[in-house]
Amino acid sequence: MSEKNILSLDFHKKYPKVAYGKGIYMYTEDGVELIDGASGPVLASLGHGVPEMADVLKEQSLKIAYAHRDDCTSQVLEDHCKMVADLTNNDMGRIFEVCGGSEANEIAMKLVRRYQILRGKPSKYKVIGRWQSYHGMTNGALSVSGFAKRRAGYEPYLHEFGHIAPAYCYRCWFGKEEGKCNFECAQALENEILNQGPDAVAAFIMEPVSGMSLCAAAPPAGYFQEIRRICDKYDVLLMVDEVMCGVGRTGVPFAYQRYGIKPDVITMGKALSGGYFPLAAVGITEAMYKSMDENGGNFTPGFSWSASPLGAAVGIAALNYLKDHKLIEQCAARGEYLKAKLEALKAVHPTIGDVRGMGLMIGIELVKDRATKESFPASVGYSGQVADECLRQNMLIESSAGCNKGQSGDTLMLAPAFVVTEAELDKIVDRLDGVLTIVEKKNGF
């Protein structure tokens, strides 16, 4: 069948045409087996070809596939929202369901705005973000993102509310060593709030574990407490973007739970449906909900597929599958195994500068000089070379460029499905080992 009607990312690239999948593998129409080392990307957490997930789509479709949020609700939606709230240990008491991470962050910003208006503080509208962050491709979500490569070209459409330095210990923007700092990257939030004006700042948004902009960089212990203190001091809501790192990906239900703090808003997606339906959600605290309820009690924005009963049914099945197969616990254990294997790989590959991450969300930063952390020039496209060679070796991984203040820097993300076995992780690492050898040789190492 012709591909001429598909508008692909790269107009000049020939993509493998997959026909079916099973576990961490996908198979092309001509029978080639591809290792899906990034869960396509960082989304298909349950693995491909799970019969139980396919069955629930049929069963719910025969009951009711669509019900518009403005007009009615459904028991299946209520049941799923309760399961999501329970997964947060009821830190988030109210859940708003949408179809994707960009939608979730867009709705989250509108919820924050509505909250501030209803409580009589309409001047508070700005949402401060971090450089080297990514929250989605819709205009609002992209405005608060700090991923230079993905913002490029769309700047005329974006609003600038303020950005601060990331929590990026490998390349600390303040020249500090991890464990020997005063959380200058967190204190930067207080400076930005003061510069913007506390009466203008509604919220601060951040990823607890960075997605593709910094590939699994995570803040040091104590960072979140400082962020929470500053937000409370200036009456600023803390928004946590868990679209990529949430729902078990880091080995716990939500990454923020590792840090002993409670945000005001969280967004989630990707693993929420295990890869079987476009599904994402926003969670807000019961306190935030009650404040809105007492001052008007309505929230009109949404999308056509918000609160889908079909999505809710798939979400229930995905969370039950995670629980029944103890996949979050397995994700934690497999992640430790993978990280150790990659640390060993670092010893034999001079271009591996850093291995980081939690659970099955492991990032690798590639460098020209490990001793100085010098990045490859952007023109080299080093991480892209690695990803392209991986594809030639029948393995899919995610690569990213621009981690070094948007100007250079190369990273990889390994994030297989939670069902991956240790033997399959060995296969992934062995294949990456061979790929790095080829690409390093090509570049003069």
Secondary structure, 3 states (H helix, E strand, C coil): CCCCCCCCCCCCCCCCCEEEEEECEEEECCCCEEEECCHHHHCCCCCECCHHHHHHHHHHHHHCCCCCCCCCCCHHHHHHHHHHHHHCCCCCCEEEEECCHHHHHHHHHHHHHHHHHHCCCCCCCEEEEECCCCCCCCHHHHHHCCCHHHHCCCHHHCCCCCEECCCCHHHCCCCCCCCCCCCHHHHHHHHHHHHHCCCCEEEEEECCCCCCCCCCCCCCCCHHHHHHHHHHHCCCEEEEEECCCCCCCCCCCCHHHHHCCCCCEEEECHHHHCCCCCCEEEEECHHHHHHHHHCCCCCCCCCCCCCCHHHHHHHHHHHHHHHHCCHHHHHHHHHHHHHHHHHHHHCCCCCEEEEEEECCEEEEEECCECCCCECCCHHHCHHHHHHHHHHHCCEECEEEEEEECCCEEEEEEECCCCCCCHHHHHHHHHHHHHHHHHHHHHCCC
